[in-house]
Structure formats: C-alpha cells, structure tokens
Amino acid sequence: MASEENKSPQAGEVAIAGMAATIFGALIQKIDLYPANEDELVDRSVGIAIKLMNRAEKRLKRD
C-alpha cells in the first residue's frame, strides 16, 4: 500500500487544485496579499473550487 506522501493525486484533485490556483490569482488582484491573510485566501480559493466542482457534478448527473 502506498504511503500518503507517495500517492498520486486523482484527476478531480488535480482539477480542483488548478481551479483553486486560478481563483487565488483572481482574489489577489482585488485583495492585497499579506502573510496574515494568505491562509484565509487559500482556504477561500479551495472552498470556491470545491463548490464549483460539486455543482458541476450535480449538473452533469441531472442532464
């Protein structure tokens, strides 16, 4: 069994990471990035990316 650090990411995880990076880039265009708010902006970006992925999956299942 592969350890967690050697485990390859799933396609969905890669997609969410890519979306989160894009969202993060957009957020820091409007919100100044400081060490004090970096974690908050990362968490916000990942949360939005997950929400988008979940809604897309629901839509695909519905259609």
WOQUIFEN-V240133 format. One record per residue. N is the residue number from 0. RES is the residue in one letter. PSI is psi as a letter, one per 40 degrees, with the letter a starting at -180 (* if undefined). OMEGA is omega in whole degrees, 0 to 359 (* if undefined). Layout:
# WOQUIFEN-V240133
n=N res=RES psi=PSI omega=OMEGA
n=N res=RES psi=PSI omega=OMEGA
This chain:
# WOQUIFEN-V240133
n=0 res=M psi=h omega=182
n=1 res=A psi=i omega=177
n=2 res=S psi=i omega=183
n=3 res=E psi=d omega=183
n=4 res=E psi=e omega=179
n=5 res=N psi=e omega=183
n=6 res=K psi=h omega=177
n=7 res=S psi=i omega=179
n=8 res=P psi=i omega=176
n=9 res=Q psi=i omega=181
n=10 res=A psi=d omega=179
n=11 res=G psi=d omega=178
n=12 res=E psi=d omega=178
n=13 res=V psi=d omega=179
n=14 res=A psi=d omega=180
n=15 res=I psi=d omega=178
n=16 res=A psi=d omega=179
n=17 res=G psi=d omega=178
n=18 res=M psi=d omega=181
n=19 res=A psi=d omega=178
n=20 res=A psi=d omega=179
n=21 res=T psi=d omega=179
n=22 res=I psi=d omega=178
n=23 res=F psi=d omega=178
n=24 res=G psi=d omega=178
n=25 res=A psi=d omega=180
n=26 res=L psi=d omega=183
n=27 res=I psi=e omega=171
n=28 res=Q psi=d omega=183
n=29 res=K psi=d omega=183
n=30 res=I psi=h omega=178
n=31 res=D psi=h omega=181
n=32 res=L psi=h omega=176
n=33 res=Y psi=i omega=175
n=34 res=P psi=d omega=182
n=35 res=A psi=d omega=182
n=36 res=N psi=e omega=183
n=37 res=E psi=d omega=181
n=38 res=D psi=d omega=179
n=39 res=E psi=d omega=181
n=40 res=L psi=d omega=176
n=41 res=V psi=d omega=180
n=42 res=D psi=d omega=179
n=43 res=R psi=d omega=180
n=44 res=S psi=d omega=179
n=45 res=V psi=d omega=179
n=46 res=G psi=d omega=178
n=47 res=I psi=d omega=180
n=48 res=A psi=d omega=179
n=49 res=I psi=d omega=178
n=50 res=K psi=d omega=178
n=51 res=L psi=d omega=180
n=52 res=M psi=d omega=179
n=53 res=N psi=d omega=179
n=54 res=R psi=d omega=178
n=55 res=A psi=d omega=179
n=56 res=E psi=d omega=178
n=57 res=K psi=d omega=180
n=58 res=R psi=d omega=179
n=59 res=L psi=d omega=179
n=60 res=K psi=d omega=181
n=61 res=R psi=d omega=184
n=62 res=D psi=* omega=*
